[in-house]
Amino acid sequence: MRINLMYGAAIVALIAPFQVSAQETTAIVRGRVVSGGNPVSGATVTITHLPSGTVSATTAAADGSFQLAGLRAGGPFKLVASTKSGSSTVTDIYTAIGQPYDLLVELADTTEIVVTAGSLHSAASSQDPETIITAQQIRNIATVNRDVREIERRDPFANYDFNSGTVTFVGTNTRFNAFTVNGANVNDRFGLNADSSPTRRGPIPLDAIEQVSVSVAPVDISQGSFTGGVVDVTLRPGTNEFKGTGFWSINTPGLTSKRVVNRTVSRQNDSQTYGISLSGPIIKDKLFFQVTGERTTQGQTVASGPADQGFASPIPNLTSAQITQIQDIARSRYNFDAGDPVRQRPETDEKIVGRIDWNINDRQKLFLTYTNSYDSIVNQSNTSTSTSTPSLGLISNAVTITELQRSGQIQLNSDWSSEFSTEIRVGYLSSVRGQGPTTGNYFPQFTVCLDPNSVTNALGGPNISSITACSPGAPRLLFGTEINRQVNTFFADTYQASFTARLKLDNHNLKLVAAYDRYRNRNNILRFGLGAYNFDTIADLINGNASSLTLQRPVSGDLGDAVNDFIDVNYTFGLQDSWAVTPDLNVTYGGRYDLFQTIGRPVFNANFFNRYGYSNTGTLNGRGLFQPRIGFDWTPTTRLKFRGSGGIFAGVPPTVYLENSFAQSGILTNTVNVNLNNNQSGTNRYTNGVPNAVGDAALRGVTGASFNPTLLNFLQTNIASLQAAETDAIAPDFRIPSVWRATLSVDYRFNFGPLGDGWNIGLSYLFNKQRSQVLFRDIRSVQTGTLPDGRPRYGVFPGLQDSGSGDFVIFNTGAGRSHVGVVRIDKSWDSGLAKGLSLNGSYTLSDITERSSSSASVALSNYNSSVYADPNVAALGPADNQVKWQFKYGAVYERAFFGDYLTSISLYGETKAGNPYSYTFQDNSGQTRSPVFGTIGGNSRYLLYVPTGSADPRVSYDTPQTQAALESLIARTRLKDFRGQIAGKNIARGHASNRLDLHVAQQVPTFVGKSRITLYGDVENVLNLINPRWGVLTTQGSALAVVRVSCLSQPVATGTAAAPAITNQPTQACAQYRYSQYIEPNEQNISLGGSLYTIRLGVRVSF
């Protein structure tokens, strides 16, 4: 007798017992064989992957339990459990890596039972709130850029930045995400990219992907090296059927928006993408292949430029006439072509991947994977639309970035018995990064202030301000090679190996992990290697008289001394148990230990040691961290499920953070800062103790072609200069960055009667507590006093000459925490009029605090990337990457109206809060030590002191108009809540944004076998297509300076000339703040990338 039972997956496939790490590469099916509710011992359990004929088999234990590991992702699979007295067959099983199947298989005497398992999403889940996106779902995603990030963003805990194209998780620095392909770590380990992806569009063609999994708190001990989120891409394997697909798509100027709000912008995008994918058997049921390649060429429109040239985001106060004048001077005086404003950012992206699967026998399987990805793009530099500090970098200041990554791995899965299996994996990865001037011409960076009034005035005249800062609102124009790319080459490679063993003991599934990761970094970098000049006026540029120069060179004169070459090794050991406590309750617990070794050390700097009492040669060597994990899932009914996960999660800092200690040892290289003194008529015309002869040689008669030997000799031999050279180090008590993180979720499948059954609604809560977040601090700055509002005031370390440099140390903070709540809903229809329709949505509410996201690369830039109340300690407050709330919503309709040729329509949208920002004031320091706060670095990062009112004795104003404007701002913003206090960090938010993307596709026959053609179109930002005022994304900096601040040696009434009382050094008294030159915050910078619609039309041939 044959009985067909059409059960839903919630009946025959219970929710997964534990979360398998995203670094797992194969799927698991496990469960129990019972008869009449009693366990069946010794039953033979066989599972077959039908498309490839791949077979795995095991025997049920005494308690009827079984486990089948090492399976492919996807399906369909067929499972057969049999004894001499009967059998049961489960069909249509679809697996996922990270969401194992748990089956309860019922046997009946002399009866063959056939059960249809159902779909993936109702068949499995994880103990943490993981998101799985399958190949079938990917084909219905609008992906104008064909970027894997557009898949990642579907996760409710993810935030996709429409401006930068990066993805953050739980407000964490994007560089602390993990990105793997078939289990191999392919992160941008060095940390120069905007996020963890090794290339701009990701290294994998979308047609090669079987599934993408996204997780924020996986229990499995295999998972590590992250404190943000985990993204794992699984490559599609070959099957017994030969398959192929090729596509071509375009985006032309006519398919791209040219209108946003009331502006017409110049967009001449001309992009095309094409690719091919082939897969099939080499030997049927035995050996399979898959190879996929893709190439994209594209030009991206630059948003920022002079207003009279049609740029979407005009640079305040900058005109084409001013640019032409500077170009003419550069040619005639310096024999250099400065170039025009950057209008297009040409981009090339190429990637190819391959996979071979070999079924050696039923118990052993071998996998080979290869990836090759390359991209190049032009990056605009030093451009800002800020009303207080507008600037434009011409094309000679632009940088062409190239990235080439190759990886390969081999993996052997072996089932040695029904209880014991192993996995051995070995891999190699190499990365080469090129970064040089777009024009190919190397030249010092020139910064020209277009202020008609000299800030330093003529030599011998009175000085009214700083030497490198333009007056507020005066634009700066930059040309020549950008300072970070003047000498910069990079190569890295990684060797990886891992061993995983699984042992089944009754209702316990044990897992042992051991892994080895060896990463070598070789980087030749000299920041300011060709020098960076500042010119106070156009007249100074004409005459070759600079106001400052920064130059870095090896002390030996040998450029080879600037090469940083070292190796980081990570040893991982872990043990885990997945315990099926009852048929409805599963608990996973375990831990992993990461131990780090560094081969190579920075050069010892005795000056640093003598100052601070510890060495600058610290590395990660010998540091380690134990990370306990625990998770559970409980299914009290077939409709209700509870699940949770928690533990410690750790992520190694990007190598660029650690490399600072090698690159800035203060011994091998020296940096000279030559700056005109505030009072040029005195005995010493230059700051930092630079002799007049050296200063004159550096700043007078500048040619850009060479440096005066007097300057170079001073750089290499001056003892005081070498003692004061910037030195970066790791704090002696530095710990591996880590967080405590816990999640709790509840899911229920509702039946809404007329609206149908299968409405899946879930709630998730995530708590995150920083244990050891990365921070940067200048230990050369020491507190010397207190400012009028009570904040500390700093000065240079005692006995050390102030060179305008700092000593930056990377250390940890435990401050910061996250509360994130998510509501999810999804529903699919597989019958009736709504057949083929799927709906989904989520709402995420976040409350995240931190001191700094440390989003830059070099130490000084990371130090400058935060806002400060205490001028030397990053302020605690809402995270820079926090999105307070966001809605995500999608609909897919896919149905065959004739034959089996599908019609597909999908919509996906996001509505979310704007990014947070802070109100600050701007001092006059430029890049030298602040005369107000006594620290160095960016001069717009200090949180504003909010006066109590017009009679506040701590503040006076240059004019009543400045006072009135600031009071107006305070009254209409949250600043009013901080009267008499320092304003909080990120108390303001930008405008909310809306984005809706559309994908449409129609299959048509070719009348040749099973082949077909698919015509498709993707529309990014449909709202802007409907109305140019819709779908607009506005941006602003994270710190908006609203007023300029100076220190007065004695109180002065508002409106009274304060020049005699203005202090020029942090060693002088500060009795009162003087506010001047109010700057209205600009929140209306339009991001072209996030605002203009783009249409991509394509055709695909499949066979």
N, C-alpha and C positions, 0 to 999 in steps of 0.2 A: 504494500500500500504506500502511495506517495502523497504526502500532505504538503501543500504550499502555504506558508504562513507569511503574509506581507506585514511584517512588523515595522514600525518606525524605529529610527535609530535610538531613540531614548529608551526603548524597551530592550532591544537586543544588544546595544552597544552602550554600556555605562560610561560615564565621563571618566577621563583618563586618570590613572592613579597618581602620577607625578609629572612634574615638568622636566622634560629633557632639554638640556642646554641647547641654545642656538648653535653651539659649536659641535653638536652632534651632526652627523652627516647622513644617518639612516634612521628609519622609522621602526617602531615597535608595535606588535600586536600581542596582547597577553590576556589572560582570563582564567576561567574555570570550566571544566567539563563536569556536568552533573546529570543525574538521572533520578527523577522523582525527588529532587532536592538533595540527594546524597552525592558526594563526590565520586567520580569515576577515576580510579587509579589505572595507569598504564595505557590510557587511550592514545592512539596515534593521531597527532595533529599535524596536518600538512596545509601549507598556504602556498598559493600559486599566483604570481603576478601575470595576469592573462596576456597583456600586450607583448611580453617578452618570453613567457614560458618559464621564468625564473621560479624555482621551487625551493622552499625551506621546510624542514620537518623537525618535530620534537615529540617527546612523550610526556603525557601528563603525570605529575607527581602524585604522591599518596593522597594529598588533599584535593586532587583534581586540577591543580593549577598548572599553567603552562606559560611560556614566554618565547616569542619568536622575534629576535632582534636582527639588525642588519638588513632591513627591508628597504625597498625603494619608496620614495615619497610618491603619492598619487595613487593610481590604480587604473582599473578595478582589480581587486584581489578576490580570490575564492578560497575559503577556508573549509577544510573537511576534518571533522573529528570522528573517529571510528573505533569500534571494538568488534569482536566477533559477533555480537548480538545486534548491532545497529550502527547507524551513522547519522550525522547531522552536517548539513552544508550551509555555510553563510556566504552569500554572494554580494557583489557591489560594495565591497569594503574599499574605502578611500583613506589612505593614511596621510599623515603630515609629520614632518620632523618637528619635534617640539610639542606634539599633541598625540601621545600614544593611544591606541585603541584598547579598551578593556571589554572583553566579550564574556557573556554567560551563555555557554553552549549547552543546550538541552538534548540528551539522547533518549531514544525510546526503543524498546526491544522490537525487533523485526520491522522497524519503521525508519524510513529515510525522511528526515526533516530538512526542508530547504527554506532558508530565511533570507530575505533581502535586507541588507544592513542599512541602506539609506545613504544620505549625504554626509559629507565630511563635517560640516559645522554642527550638526545635531548628533554626531557620533563621537566627538572627542573634544577635550578642552584641557587647559593646563591649570596648575595651582596658582599661578600669577596671572594677571590680566593681559595675556598675550594676544597679539593679532596675527592671524595667518592670512596671506593673500596668495591664491593659487594662480596657475597659468591661465585657467579659464576666466578668472576675474580680471587678471592683468589685461587681457585682450579687450576688455570693455572700459578701460581707464583712458581718459583723455590725457595724452602725454605729448604735448607739442615739442618738448625738449627731449623726449624719450630718455628720461632720467629716472633712475631707481628711487630717488628721493620723492618723486610724485606718487610712488607706491607707499613708501614709509609714512608719509603724512596722514594716511588713513587712520593710524593708531590714535586713540583719544588722548594719550599722554604726549603726543608729538606736537610740535609747533613748527610749521613750515614758514620760513621768512620769504615772502614774495619778492623782497628787494634783493637779498643776497642769494636766495636759492638754497639755504642751509636748513637743516632740521635739528631742533633741540628737543630734549626729553626732560621733563620735570624741571625746566628752567636751568639745566646744567650746561656748562661750557661744552660746546659742540665737539671739542677735541677729546672729550672724555667719553665719547661713544665708542662702541666696538662694531666693526664691520668685517664680516667673514664671508667667504665663498667656499661652499662645500666643506665648512669647518676650518678652513685655513684663514688665519688672520692676515688681511690685506689692508689694514688701516694705513692712513697717512701717519706713520709712527713719528716722523720728525715733527710734524705739526705746523706746516706752513700753509696748508689748505684751510678753507673756511670751516670745514668739519672733518670728520674721520674718514670720509671717502678719499681714496688715493687719486682720483681724477675729478674733474669738474662735473661730469655727467655720470659718474660711476663706471666701474671697469667692465661691466657685463652687459651685452646686448639683451634687450628685453625678450627677444624671441628665444633666448637660450635658457630662460628661467622656468623652473618647475614650480617653485614657491618662494615667497619672501616671508620671513617671520620677524616680528618686532616684539621686544619684551623689555620690561623695566626692572623686574625683580625675579629672575629665574632662580629656582631652587637648586638646580643641578650643579654639582661641583665642577663640571667641565667648563662652566662659564665664568670668565673673569676678565680683567683688564678693562673695566668700565665703572663709572659712577653715574653715567647718564642713561643711555639706552643701548640695546643690542639689536643689530640688524644682521640677519644671516640670509644669504642667498644660496639656494640649492639649484644646481644646474640640471636641466632636463636630460634624462638618459635616452639612449636609442632603444628601439623595440624590434620585434620581428617584422614590422611593416616599414618599408621604405617610405619616408616622408620628406617633403621639401617645401620650402616657401621662400619667395623672394618679394621684396617690396621696394617701392620708390615713393617718396613724398616730397612736397615742396611747400615753401612759404615765400611768397614774392611780395614786393612793395604793395601791390594791390590787395594783398590778403592781410595787411597789417594796419592797425589804426594809426591815423595821423591827427586825431583830435582827442584832447583831454581837457575837460572843463571848457574854458573859453579860449584855449590855446591851440594853435596849429603847429605841429612839430614836424621836423624833417626826419623821416624814417625811410631808409632805403635798404631795408633788410632783403637779402636774397639768399635763402637757405634751402638746402636740399639734403635729404637723408636717404640712403639706400642700404639694403642688406640682403643676406641670403642665409638660409639655415637648411642643413641636410642631416638626416639621421636614418638609421636602419640597422639591419643585421649584417655582420661580417660572416658569422656562422650562426645559423638559426638556433635559437634557444641557448646559445653559448657565448657569443661574442658580438658586442654592439658598439656603434659609434654615434657621435653627434658632434657637429661642427657648425659654428655660427659666426658670421662677421657682419660688421655694420660700420658705416662711415657717414659723418655729418660735416658739412661746411656751412658756416653761418656768419653773419655780421650783426652785431648788436649795436643799437643806437645809443650814443652817449647822451645823458640827460642834461649835464651841467656845462654851461658855457656862457659867453657874453649874450646879453639880452637882444642885441641888434642882429644876431645871427640865427634866431629862431630856435634856440634851445628851450627844452621844456622847463628846466629849472635854472633860471637866469642867475648868474653870479652878480651880486649887488655891486653897483658902481663901476663895473668893468665894461669897457667899450672896445670895439674893433680897432679904433684909431690908436688906443694905447698899446694894443697888441702889435700892430704894425710898426709903431715906433720902436718897441723893444726888439722886434725881429731885425729891423734895419741896423740898430746899434750892434746886435750880436754879429751880424755879417761884417760890418765895416770895422768895428773895433776889435773883435775877437776871432774873426774868420770862422764863425760857427753858424750853422743853420739851425736856429732854435725851433723851427717848424710851426705849424698851425695848431689850433685847438683840435683835440681828438674828437672826431665825430663818430667813428665806427670802431668797434672792437672785434676784428675778424677772429673767428674761432674755427679750429679743426678738431674733430674727435674721431678716433679710429679704435676699434676693439675687435678682437677675435678670440673665441674660446673653443675648446674642444674637450670631449669626454669619451673615454672608452670604458666599457663595463665587460668583465670577463667572469662568467659563471664557471669557475674551475670545476666544481662539483656541487652537490646539494649542500655541502657544509662549508665551502670556501668560495669567496668572491673577491675579485680584485678590481679596483677602480683607479683610473688615471685621469688627471685633470690638468689642463693647461690654459692660461689666460695671458693675453697680450693687449695692453691698452696704452694709447698715446693721445695726448691732446696739447693744443697750443692756443693761447689767447693773448690779446693785448690788454693790459691793465692801465687805466688812467691813474696818475699819481698826483698827490698834493692838490686836490681840488675840493673846494668847500663853498657852499652857498650860504654859509653863516653870515648874518648881518654884521656881526662884530669882527670876524676874521675871514673875509672872503678871499679866495685864492684860486688860481688856475695853473695847472701844470700843462705845458705845451707838449707836443708829441715827442720832442727830444727828451722829455722827462718821463715819458711813458715806458712801460716795461713789457716785454714779450716773455710770457711764462710757458715753458714746455715741460711735460711730464711723460715719462715712459716707465711703465711697470710691467714686469714679466713674472709669472709665477707658475709653478708646477708642483704636483703632489701625487703620491702613490699611496693607496690605502688597501690593506688586506683585512677582510673580515672572516673570522673562522669560528664555526660552531663545533666545539670539541666533544660536546655531549649535550644531552637535553638540559643540563643544569649550568654548563660552563661555556662561555664564548669570549673571544678576544678581538680587539681591533688594534691594528698597528698602522700608523700614519707617518710619512716622511714628506717634507716639502721644502721648497726653496723659493725665495722671492727677491727680486732686485728692483731698485728704483733709481732713476736718474732724473734730475731736475735741472733744467736750464732757465736762466733768468738774466737778461741783459737788455740794453736799450733797444727799443723798437726800431730806431733808425740805424742801429749798428754802430753809431759813432759815440765813443766814450769821451766824456768831458766833465769837469767839475760841475756840481749843481750850483746854479746861480739863482738866488731869490731876490727879486727886485720889488721894493715897496713903491707903489704908485702914488703914495701920498705926496701932494705938491709941496708940503712943508716938511723940511728935514726934521727928523726926530732928534738926531744928535747934533744938528747944526754944523756949521763949518768948523774946521780945526781951529781950536783956540777960542771958540765962542761958547756961550752958555749952553748947557744941556737941559732939556725940559722933560725928557722921558728916558725910556730904555733904549738899548742899542740895536735890538733885533726885532722889536715889535712896532708894527705900523700903528698909526692912530686908529681907534675903533672905526670900522667901516671902510677903511682904505684897503683896496685890493692888493694882493701880492701876485706876481707873475713868476713862474719858475720854469727854467729850461736847463738842459744838461742832464747827465745821468743821475737818476734817483739814488739817494745816499746808501740804501741797503743793497743795491745791485751793482755798485761800482767795482767790487771784487767779490764774486760770489759763485761758487760751483758746488754741486752736491751729488753724492752717490751713497747708496746704502744697500745692504743685502741682509737677508734673514734666512737662517736655517732653522727648521722646525721639525720636531719629532715628538710623537706621543704614543702611549700604550694605555689601552683601556681593557679591563677585565670585568666580566659580569658573572656572578655566581648566584644561582637560585637555591635557596634553602627554605623549603616549605613555603610559607607565605611571606618570606623576606627575599628581596632582590638586592644583592650587594653589588656595589660598583667601586672599582679601584682605578684611579687615574694617576699617571705619571707623565709629565711633559717637560720638554726642553725647548727653549727658544733663544737663539743667539742672533743678536742684531748688531751689525757693524755700521757705524756712521763715519763718513769721511766728508768733511765740509771745509771749504776754503772761503773764508769770509773776512772782509775788512770793511766795516761800516765807515763811511767817510774816507775810503781808500783813495779816492781822487780829490777829496775835499768838497766842502760846502761853504760857499760865500753868501753873505747877506749884503745887499746894497740898500742904503737908506733912502735914496732918491734916484730918479732917472739920471740926474746930473752926475751923481757919483758913479753910476754905471758907465756913462760916457767917458769919465775921467779915469776909470779904473781904480777908484778908491772905495774899497769895501769897508763896512762897519764891523764885520766879524768873519772869522774863518774857523772851521773845525776840520781837522785833518788827522787821520789815523794811519800809522805805518808800523811795520816791524822795526824794533829797535836795532836789529842787526842789519837791516836793509835787505834781507833775504825774504821774499814774499812767501817762501815755503814755510816760514815760521808762523804763518797765519793759518795753516792747515790744522784742523781738529780731527783727530783720528782715534776713536776708542770703540770698545765693544761692551754692550750690555747683555747679560745672560739672565734668563728667568727660569728657575727650576720650580715646577709645580708638583705637589703631591696631594692626593685627596682620597677620601673614603666616604661612601654614602650607602644608606640603607633605605629602601622603599618597602614599607611594611603595610601589607593589607590586613589591617586590624580586624575588620569585618568586611563582608561583601559590599558594604556601603561606605566604609570609612578607610581611607588610605592616608598614611603619614610618611613623609620623606624627611630624613634628617642626615646630616653629615657635615663635613668641613673640608676646606682645602688650605694648604699653606704654600705661599709664594715666597721664595728666597731669591735675592738678587745679587748678582756679581757684576762688577765693572772692571774691565781690563783696560788699564790706562788711567792716568790721573792728571789733573791740571798742574801746571808748574807752580811750585811753592813760592809764595810771595811773603818775604820776611816783613815788609812794611805793613801788610795787612795783619799778620800775626802779632806784630808788636803793638798795633793799635787796639786790637780787639781780643787778643788772648786765645784765639783759635785759628786753625789753618783754613786756607781757601781751597784745599785739595780734596774736600769731601765729595763723595759720589754716593751712588746707591749701594755700593759694595757692602755686603753683610747685612743689609736691612731686609726684613721679612715681615710677613703679616699672616696671621691665622684668620680665616673667614668662615665662621659657623653659618650653617643654613638650615632652615626648617620650613616645611610646608605641609598642607593637608588639603584634602577634598572630601566632602561628606555629602552624600546624595540620599536624604531621608525619603524622598519620593521620586518618581520618574520625572516629575516636573520641576522639582526644586533642588538646587545645588548650592552649597557653601564651599568656599575655597580661600586659602590664605597662604602667604609666603612671607619670609622675613630672614634677616641675617645681615652680615657685613659684606659690602661690595666695594672692591678696590680697583682703582685705575692708575696705572703708571703715568706720571706726567709726560707730556710730549717731550721728545728728546731735545727739541730746541730750547726748552726751559733749562734742562740740565747742561746743555752744551755751552750756555752762557759762561759757566765756570771755566771752560777750556778756552773759549774765545776771548774772554776778558779776565785774564789772569793778572793783568797789571804789570807783567814782566816782559813777555815776548813782544807785545805791541804797546804803543803809547799814543795817546790822543792829546792833541794840543788845541785848546780853545783860545783863540786870539780875539779879544773884544775891546773896542774902544771904550775908554773910561767915561764915566758920566761927565766928568769935568776934564776936557781934553787939554786945557791950558795949564794943568798942573805939571809937576815933575814927572809923574808916571802917567803916560797917556793911555796905558792899557791895563786891563784888570788881570787878576790871577797872577800878579808878579811877573808878567811877561815884559822883558826889557824893551825900551823904546826902539832899539835897533832891530830887534826881532819882529816886533809888531809892525814897524814900518816896512820891513822886508816882506811881511805876510800880506799886508792890506793895501800897500801903495804900489801903483803901477801893475795891477793885476792883469795877467795875459790869458790865464786859463790853460796855457800850454805847458807850463812848468812852474816849479816852486823855487824860490830863492834859496841857494845853499845855506844861507844864514839860518833860515827857518828849519830846514831839514837837520842841520847840525844841532840846533836847539832841541828838536824833538828827540834825537837819539842820545844826547849827552847830558841834558839838563837834569841834575839830580832832584831838584825840587819838583820838577814836572813828572819825573818817573815815580817819585814817592806818592804823588797825588793822582796817578793814573787810575782810571776806573777799574775796580776789581769786583767781580761777581762771585758769589759762593753759595753753598748749601749750608743751612744752619746745622750745627752739630747734632741737634735733637730732631732733625727732619724725619718725618714719618711718611710712609706711602699713603697718598691721598685715599681716603675711604669714607664711607657713610654707613650709618645704620639705616636700614630701609625695611618697611613692612607694608604689606597690602592685605586687604580683606575684601572679598567679593561675594555677592549673592546673585544668583540667576534663577529666573522663573519663566517657564513656558506657559503663556496665558492662552485661554480659549475665549475669544470675544464674540462667540455666537455668530451672528450674521456676518461679522468681519473675518471670521475664520479662526482656526486653531494655529498654533505655532508662532505666536507673537513672543519672541524672546526678548525679555527686558531684564537688564542687569544693573547693579549698583557696585561701584568699586571705590575704595578709599585707599590712598597711599600716604604714608608718613615717612619723612626723610629727615635725618639728623646728621649734620656734618660731624665727622670725627677728626678729620685732618685735611681741611681744604687748603689748596695752595694759595699763598699770598707773597707779595714782594714788598720789601722795605729797604729804605736807604739808611744804613746804619752809620754812614758818615755824618748824617744830620742828627744833632743832639739838641735836646731842649735847653734853651737859654733864658726863657722868660715866659710871660703870659700876655696875650693880646687883649684889647679892650673887651671882647665878648667872652673872655675866659678860656679860649682855646690856647694850646701850647704854641710857643714861638721857638723856632729852631735856628741853629747856626752850625758852622762847620766844626768837625771834631777838633778838640783842643790840640794846639801845636801843629795843625795841618794847614798848609796854605790852601785857600779856597781857589780851586781850579775850575769851578763850574761843573765838576763831575761828582759822581756819587759812588758808593760801594753798596751794591744791591745784593741782598740775601733773600733766597727763597726759603720760606718757612711755612708753618701750618697754623690754622685757626680752627677751633671747634665751634665757632659762632655760625649760626645759620640753620634753618630748618624749613621743611616744606609740608603743607597740607594740601592734598589734591583730591578732589572728589569728581567722580564720573557717573553719569547716567547714560545707558546705552539701550538701543532698541533696534531690532531687525525682524523682518518678515519676508518670506518668499512664498510664491504660489506656484504649484506645479500642476494645476488642473483648473478647469473652468475658464471663464472669460479672461481672468487675470493670469492665466498660465504664462510663465516666463517673466513675471514682474517680481522685482526684489526692491525692498525699501530698507534703508538703514539711517540711523542718526545717533548723535551723541552730544552731550553737553558736559563741558569740563570747567570746573571752578578751582582756581589756584590761589594759594597764599604762600609765597616763597620769599625767604629772606637770605641774604648772604652779604659778605663784605666786598667781594670782587669776583667777577667772572674770569679774570686773567685771560682776556680774549686775544691778546697780542702775541708777539713772538719773542723779541729780545727783552731783557730785563727792564730797561728804562721804559719801553713802550707799555709793558704790563703794569709797571708802577704808575704810569700816566693814565691807564685805561679806567681807573676808578675815580670816584669823587670822595672828597675828604672833609671831615669836620676837624679832627686832629690832622694837621697838614701832612703827617707822615704815617698815618694809619688809616687804611681804607674804611669808609663809614659802613656801618651795618644798616641795612634797610631792604626794601623790596628788590628782588634780583633784577638785573638788567634784562635777562631773558624771560622774565615772568610775563605771561599773557593771562591777565586776571580772569577772563572768561572767554570761552569760544564754543560755538555751535559748529558741528559737522553734520552734513546731511547728503544723502545720495539716493538715487533711483536708477535702476537698470531694467530695461525691458528688452528681452531677447526671445524671438520666436520665429519659427519657420512657417511662413504663410503659403509657400508653394514648395513642394518637395521637401528636401532637408536643407534648403538655402536660407540661412538665418538673416533676419533683420534685427539690428541692434541699435538701441538708443540708450545713452546713459548720461546722467547729470550728477555732478558732484560739486558741493559748495561749502564754503566756510564763512562764518561771520564771527569776528573776534575783536576784542578790545585792542586799543593801540598800545604801543610800547611805552614803558615808563621813562621819565627823564627828570633831571634835577635842576633846580635854580642855583646858579653859582655867581660869584663875582670874579672879575679878571684883574690880576695885578699886572705890574709893568715889567715882569722879569724876562719875558721871552723864554729862552732856554737857559738862562743863567740863574744863580741863586736869587730867590725872591727877596726883595727888600722889605716886604711885609711879613711873609710867613717863614722865611729863612730856609725853605726847601728848594729843590731844583725840579726841573721838568715842566710839564704843561702848565700854563698860567691861567687856565679857565676851569680848573677842577676843584676849586675850594668852595664848599657850600656857603651860601649867602647867610650873613647875619641879618635878621629881620628887625629893623628898629621898632621900639615900642611906640613911636609916634614922632611928631615933629620936634618934640623937646628931648629926645633921647640924647644924653650927653656923650654917648659912645660914638656918635656919627654926626658929621656935618657934610654939606653938599656944596659942589662948585657953584650951582645956581638953584634958585627956587624951582625952576622948570624940571631939573633932574629929580628933585625931591617929589614934586607933584606926580611925575610920571611913575616913579617907583611906588609911591603910595597907591596910585591907581591900580597897578599890577597886584600889589599885596591885597587890596580890597576885593578883587575879583577872582582870586586863586586861593589855594590852600595855604599860601604863605601867611594869611591872616591868622592861622592857628598857631603860628610860631613867633608871635610878637615877643621881642626881648630874648629870642633864642636863635640858635643856628638852625636853619631850615633842614628838615629831614631829607634823606636820600630818596630820590625817585617818588616824590609826592605828587607829581603830575603825570598825566597819560596823554598820548597822542590820540588822534581821531580813530574811532573804530573803522574797520574795513570789511568789505564784502567781496567775495570772489565766487564765481560760478563758472564751471567748465563743462563743456558738452562734447560727447563723442557719438557719432552716427556711423553706421556701417551697413552695407548691403552685399550679400553674396549673390553671385550670378553664375550660371553654368558656362563651362567651356565646351561641353559635349565631347570631352575627351576623358574617358575613364571617370575617376572620382575627382578629378581636378576641378577647381573653381577659382573665380576671381572675386576679390572683395574690394569694393570701392568704399573709401572711408574719409571722414573729415573730423578733425579735432579743433575745437574752438576754446582758446584760453581766455578767460574773462569775458563771458558772454554779455555781462551787464554793460560793459563799455561799448560793445557792439550795438546794443539797443539804444543807449543814451550816453554821450561822451561825459556826462556828469556823474555817471554811476560807475561803481567798481574802481574808484580812484583810491590809490594808496598814497598817503602823505607820510613823510618821515621827518625826523629831527634828530639832532645829536643827543647823546645820553646826558650831556651837561650843557645847559644854555646859560651863558654869562649874560646878566642883565644890567650890570653896572661895573665901572672900573673902580678899583679901590687902591688907596695909598695910605701910608701911615704918616701922621702928623706928630711932631715932637711935643706940641702943646695944642690944646683945643683952640679951634678957630671957628668963628660964626659962619653959618651958611651964607654963601654969596660973597664972602670975603676972600681975597686972594690968599692962597695958602702956600705958594711956592717957597717962601723962606722956611716954612715949617715942615715941608715934605722931607722925609728921611729917605736916604738912598742905600742904607745898609741895614741888615737885620740886627746889627749890634747897637743901633741907635734906638732911643726911646720911642715907644708908640703909645701916645696918650689918647689918640682919637683916630677913628677911621675917617677918611675923606672919600665920599662917593662922588663920581663924576661920569659924564658921558653915558647916560642911560641908553640901553640897547633893547628895543622891543623884541621879545622872543618870536622867532619865526617857526611856526608849526605847519607851514604850507608848502614844504619842499615836496614836489611830486616825483614819485618813483616811476620811471617809465616801465621798468620791468614788472612792476606790480599793478600798473594802471591801464596800459594799452592792450586792447585785444589783439590776439594773433590767431590766424587760421592756418592749419596745415592740412592739405589735401593729399591723399595718397591712393595707391592701388597696390593690391597684394595678390599674388598668384600662389595657390597652394595645390599640392598634388600628393 
